[in-house]
Amino acid sequence: VQWSLNVIRAAKPGEVITGESRVFHRGRQSMVCELTVTGEDGRLLLRGQSTAMPVSRAAYAEKSPERKAR
């Protein structure tokens, strides 16, 4: 439904970065997640938030184009 990403700073060349996400609201109609990406030394590189509509795996599989082609 919505994505918002803020790039705070660039990673250093060759640096290993780590991304972490967390769902902080999980409702029947929507869910809200946050994302952070940090550098090797813990520097914050990116922070983001998304709002999405949850879909069950079964419902997704039923509507998948690969499934319809069979």
Buried (B, 14 or more C-beta within 10 A) or exposed (E): EEEEEEEEEEBEEEEEEEEEEEEEEEEEEEBBBBBBBBBEEEBEBBBBBBEEEEEEEEEEEEEEEEEEEE
